Amino acid sequence: MFACLFLTITCASSFAQELPQTVIDGKKEILYLDHWADPANWRPAECAVSVSDKKSPNGRPVVHMHVPVDHQGGELKYPIGWPRMDLLAQTPWERDWTSYDQLEFSVYTEMYRPSLPKTPIALLVYCPDKNRVWQRDLRELKLGEWVAFSFPITKMQYVDNVNVVKLSTSESNYRDKDKVDFHFSGFRLVRSTECRVSELKILTPVLYRDQTSLQVEMSVVGIPEKISRGVPFSLRDPKELLRLETLPVKRGQQVLNIDVSELKLVPGEYTLTAFEQEPERKLSIPFRVVNTPWEGK
């Protein structure tokens, strides 16, 4: 009897920890977090959470956050409060976002007045507590429209230890007795199925003739196994290819020091390109070599 009960509990626990199947959409791999649209998984304060009657553009489930603004009804010390709802990240795969490229979702907003405040609501990610928080105000929201958000995970700190996801608004941004409705859908983690360079910047776009290296700031996204193969870089002047070399990279933001000493670059215009032979992944950045510092001004 006890053995059977233990087995049942263990199996249920293992199932809860199991990574959901991802979806391949073109060159993207998507991990849908549809349980984030379940009202039972949110802890509301000064607001109400329910299943939404809205239809999401992508057909995913929708959760409804209703905010009845009350400038006298908040907490005793703070009558003008912060209506909010929190979600506790419980599984390993939703606590560590670092193997993905973007956090994405969509929001539909309703209010009887014709315009929203400058900051209608904010997204906060606690990693794991208030000492390490990533925050983004959702200022792009529009009344009566679905607005899609996509946040680069490489720009988020500490998201290898996500504990709480919070959606919070301040009643001070609204009039007393306003009623605001937010509908959230399509929560997902997304990554490229290929290694890609999403950002490329030469930190010193003007080089002096005697400099021996290029300092390149870049952001790399994609599946870790493919990132480990490195990124092919080509360096050209207006007439010819000077070098083609595959360099080791890692996920996320980084700075590469590319040695160009043996090329003995003369004054002129140059281009550094990642994935030159692949139009879908190709990304280029120009730079200039000058004789003296005064020429670069």
C-alpha positions as CSV (number, residue, x, y, z in Angstrom):
1,M,0.0,0.0,0.0
2,F,2.6,2.5,1.1
3,A,5.0,1.4,-1.7
4,C,2.2,2.0,-4.3
5,L,1.4,5.4,-2.8
6,F,5.1,6.4,-2.9
7,L,5.4,5.3,-6.5
8,T,2.3,7.3,-7.5
9,I,3.7,10.5,-5.9
10,T,7.1,10.0,-7.4
11,C,5.7,9.5,-10.9
12,A,3.5,12.6,-10.6
13,S,6.5,14.6,-9.4
14,S,8.7,13.4,-12.3
15,F,5.9,14.2,-14.8
16,A,5.7,17.8,-13.4
17,Q,9.4,18.2,-13.9
18,E,9.4,16.8,-17.4
19,L,10.3,19.4,-20.1
20,P,7.3,20.0,-22.5
21,Q,7.9,19.2,-26.1
22,T,9.1,22.2,-28.1
23,V,7.7,23.3,-31.4
24,I,9.8,24.0,-34.5
25,D,8.5,27.0,-36.5
26,G,10.8,27.7,-39.5
27,K,14.2,28.5,-38.0
28,K,12.8,28.9,-34.5
29,E,12.4,26.4,-31.6
30,I,9.6,27.4,-29.2
31,L,8.9,26.3,-25.7
32,Y,5.3,27.3,-24.9
33,L,4.6,28.2,-21.3
34,D,0.8,27.8,-21.6
35,H,0.5,27.0,-17.9
36,W,1.4,30.7,-17.3
37,A,-2.1,31.4,-18.8
38,D,-3.8,29.3,-16.0
39,P,-5.2,31.7,-13.4
40,A,-4.6,29.0,-10.7
41,N,-0.8,29.5,-11.2
42,W,-0.9,33.3,-10.3
43,R,-1.0,34.9,-6.9
44,P,-3.1,38.1,-7.3
45,A,-3.0,41.1,-5.0
46,E,-5.3,44.1,-5.3
47,C,-6.6,42.6,-8.6
48,A,-8.5,39.7,-9.9
49,V,-7.2,36.9,-12.2
50,S,-9.4,34.7,-14.4
51,V,-9.7,32.9,-17.7
52,S,-10.0,35.5,-20.4
53,D,-12.8,35.5,-23.1
54,K,-10.4,37.0,-25.6
55,K,-9.0,35.0,-28.6
56,S,-5.3,35.1,-28.9
57,P,-3.8,35.8,-32.4
58,N,-1.8,32.6,-32.1
59,G,-4.5,30.5,-30.6
60,R,-2.8,30.0,-27.2
61,P,-4.8,30.3,-23.9
62,V,-5.3,33.7,-22.4
63,V,-5.2,34.9,-18.8
64,H,-7.2,38.0,-17.7
65,M,-5.9,40.5,-15.1
66,H,-8.7,42.9,-13.9
67,V,-7.5,46.0,-12.0
68,P,-10.2,48.1,-10.2
69,V,-8.2,51.2,-9.3
70,D,-9.0,52.4,-5.8
71,H,-7.0,55.2,-4.3
72,Q,-8.3,54.5,-0.8
73,G,-8.5,50.7,-0.8
74,G,-4.9,49.6,-0.9
75,E,-2.7,48.4,2.1
76,L,-3.1,50.5,5.3
77,K,0.2,52.3,4.9
78,Y,-0.1,52.6,1.1
79,P,-3.8,53.2,0.2
80,I,-2.7,54.0,-3.4
81,G,-1.3,50.6,-4.1
82,W,0.3,48.3,-6.7
83,P,-2.1,45.8,-8.1
84,R,0.0,42.8,-9.2
85,M,0.1,39.1,-9.8
86,D,3.0,36.8,-9.2
87,L,3.9,33.4,-10.7
88,L,6.3,31.1,-9.0
89,A,8.7,29.3,-11.4
90,Q,8.6,25.7,-10.1
91,T,10.4,23.6,-12.7
92,P,14.0,23.5,-13.7
93,W,13.2,24.4,-17.3
94,E,11.3,27.5,-16.4
95,R,13.8,28.6,-13.8
96,D,16.8,28.7,-16.2
97,W,16.3,30.7,-19.4
98,T,19.9,30.9,-20.5
99,S,19.7,28.3,-23.3
100,Y,17.0,30.4,-25.0
101,D,17.2,33.7,-27.0
102,Q,13.9,35.5,-26.3
103,L,11.0,35.7,-23.8
104,E,7.9,36.4,-25.8
105,F,4.2,37.1,-25.1
106,S,1.3,39.3,-26.3
107,V,-1.0,41.6,-24.3
108,Y,-4.5,43.0,-25.1
109,T,-5.6,46.0,-23.0
110,E,-9.0,47.5,-22.3
111,M,-10.0,50.7,-20.4
112,Y,-13.1,52.9,-20.7
113,R,-11.0,56.0,-21.0
114,P,-9.4,56.7,-24.5
115,S,-5.8,56.6,-23.5
116,L,-3.4,54.6,-21.3
117,P,-0.9,56.2,-18.9
118,K,2.8,56.3,-20.0
119,T,3.5,53.2,-17.9
120,P,0.4,51.0,-17.9
121,I,2.1,47.9,-16.4
122,A,5.5,46.4,-15.8
123,L,7.1,43.0,-16.1
124,L,9.5,42.0,-13.3
125,V,11.6,38.8,-13.1
126,Y,13.1,38.0,-9.7
127,C,16.3,36.1,-9.9
128,P,15.7,34.9,-7.2
129,D,14.6,37.9,-5.1
130,K,14.3,41.7,-5.0
131,N,18.1,42.1,-4.9
132,R,18.4,40.7,-8.4
133,V,15.4,41.9,-10.5
134,W,15.1,42.4,-14.3
135,Q,12.3,44.9,-15.0
136,R,10.7,46.2,-18.2
137,D,7.8,48.7,-18.4
138,L,5.3,47.7,-21.1
139,R,4.9,51.2,-22.5
140,E,4.1,50.0,-26.0
141,L,0.6,48.8,-25.0
142,K,-2.4,50.1,-27.0
143,L,-6.0,50.0,-26.1
144,G,-8.1,47.4,-28.1
145,E,-5.1,45.8,-29.8
146,W,-2.9,42.8,-29.3
147,V,0.7,44.0,-28.8
148,A,3.5,41.5,-29.1
149,F,6.7,41.7,-26.9
150,S,10.0,39.9,-27.5
151,F,12.8,40.5,-25.0
152,P,16.4,39.3,-25.7
153,I,17.4,37.0,-22.9
154,T,21.1,37.8,-23.6
155,K,20.2,41.3,-22.2
156,M,18.8,39.9,-19.0
157,Q,21.0,39.2,-16.0
158,Y,20.7,36.3,-13.6
159,V,18.0,34.4,-15.5
160,D,19.7,31.1,-14.7
161,N,17.9,31.4,-11.4
162,V,14.4,32.7,-12.1
163,N,12.2,32.4,-9.0
164,V,9.2,34.7,-9.6
165,V,7.6,36.4,-12.6
166,K,5.5,39.4,-11.7
167,L,3.1,41.7,-13.6
168,S,2.6,44.9,-11.6
169,T,1.0,48.3,-12.1
170,S,0.9,51.4,-10.0
171,E,-2.5,52.9,-9.1
172,S,-0.8,56.3,-9.0
173,N,-0.6,56.1,-12.8
174,Y,-4.4,55.9,-13.1
175,R,-7.4,57.9,-11.9
176,D,-9.4,56.7,-8.9
177,K,-12.1,54.3,-9.9
178,D,-10.5,53.5,-13.3
179,K,-11.0,49.9,-14.4
180,V,-8.2,48.3,-16.5
181,D,-8.1,44.9,-18.0
182,F,-5.0,43.2,-19.3
183,H,-5.1,39.9,-21.3
184,F,-1.9,38.0,-21.5
185,S,-1.2,35.1,-24.0
186,G,1.5,33.2,-25.8
187,F,4.1,33.1,-23.1
188,R,7.0,31.3,-24.6
189,L,10.8,30.9,-24.7
190,V,12.3,31.0,-28.2
191,R,15.6,30.2,-29.7
192,S,17.1,30.0,-33.2
193,T,17.7,26.5,-34.5
194,E,21.0,27.8,-35.9
195,C,23.9,29.7,-34.4
196,R,23.3,33.3,-35.3
197,V,25.0,36.6,-34.6
198,S,22.2,38.9,-33.5
199,E,24.4,42.0,-32.9
200,L,27.8,43.0,-34.2
201,K,29.7,46.1,-33.3
202,I,33.3,47.1,-33.7
203,L,34.2,49.0,-30.5
204,T,36.9,51.1,-32.3
205,P,35.3,51.7,-35.8
206,V,38.4,53.8,-36.6
207,L,41.7,52.0,-36.2
208,Y,45.2,53.5,-36.4
209,R,47.6,51.9,-38.8
210,D,49.8,50.3,-36.1
211,Q,46.9,48.7,-34.2
212,T,47.1,44.9,-34.2
213,S,43.6,43.8,-33.2
214,L,39.9,44.5,-33.7
215,Q,37.8,44.7,-30.6
216,V,34.4,43.3,-31.6
217,E,31.3,43.3,-29.4
218,M,28.7,40.7,-30.4
219,S,25.7,38.8,-29.2
220,V,25.4,35.1,-30.2
221,V,22.1,33.2,-30.1
222,G,21.0,29.7,-31.0
223,I,21.3,26.1,-29.8
224,P,24.4,25.5,-27.7
225,E,25.6,22.5,-29.7
226,K,25.7,24.6,-32.9
227,I,27.3,27.6,-31.2
228,S,30.1,25.4,-30.1
229,R,31.1,25.0,-33.8
230,G,32.2,28.7,-33.9
231,V,31.3,31.6,-36.3
232,P,33.0,32.1,-39.6
233,F,34.3,35.7,-40.1
234,S,35.5,37.3,-43.3
235,L,37.5,40.5,-43.5
236,R,37.6,42.4,-46.8
237,D,38.8,45.6,-48.3
238,P,37.0,47.0,-51.4
239,K,38.9,44.8,-53.8
240,E,39.5,41.4,-52.1
241,L,39.0,38.9,-49.3
242,L,41.8,39.3,-46.8
243,R,40.9,36.6,-44.4
244,L,38.3,33.9,-43.7
245,E,38.5,32.3,-40.3
246,T,36.1,30.5,-37.9
247,L,36.5,31.8,-34.3
248,P,35.2,30.2,-31.1
249,V,32.3,32.0,-29.5
250,K,29.9,31.5,-26.6
251,R,26.2,32.3,-26.0
252,G,25.2,35.8,-25.2
253,Q,27.1,39.1,-25.1
254,Q,30.8,39.0,-25.5
255,V,33.9,40.8,-26.8
256,L,36.3,39.2,-29.3
257,N,39.8,40.5,-29.9
258,I,40.5,39.6,-33.5
259,D,44.2,39.6,-34.3
260,V,44.9,41.5,-37.6
261,S,48.7,42.0,-37.1
262,E,49.8,39.8,-40.0
263,L,47.5,41.6,-42.4
264,K,49.3,44.9,-42.0
265,L,46.2,46.9,-42.8
266,V,46.8,50.1,-44.7
267,P,44.6,53.2,-44.5
268,G,41.3,52.6,-46.1
269,E,37.8,51.2,-45.7
270,Y,37.2,47.6,-44.6
271,T,34.3,45.2,-43.8
272,L,34.0,42.5,-41.2
273,T,31.3,39.9,-41.9
274,A,29.8,37.0,-40.0
275,F,28.5,34.1,-42.1
276,E,29.3,35.8,-45.4
277,Q,28.3,32.7,-47.4
278,E,24.8,32.5,-45.8
279,P,22.4,35.3,-46.7
280,E,20.0,34.4,-43.9
281,R,22.6,34.7,-41.2
282,K,25.0,37.2,-42.8
283,L,25.8,40.3,-40.7
284,S,28.4,42.9,-41.7
285,I,30.0,45.9,-40.0
286,P,32.3,48.5,-41.7
287,F,35.4,50.0,-40.2
288,R,38.2,52.4,-41.2
289,V,42.0,52.4,-40.8
290,V,43.8,55.8,-40.7
291,N,47.4,56.8,-40.3
292,T,47.0,59.1,-37.3
293,P,44.4,59.9,-34.6
294,W,43.6,63.2,-36.2
295,E,42.4,61.5,-39.4
296,G,39.7,59.6,-37.5
297,K,38.0,62.8,-36.3
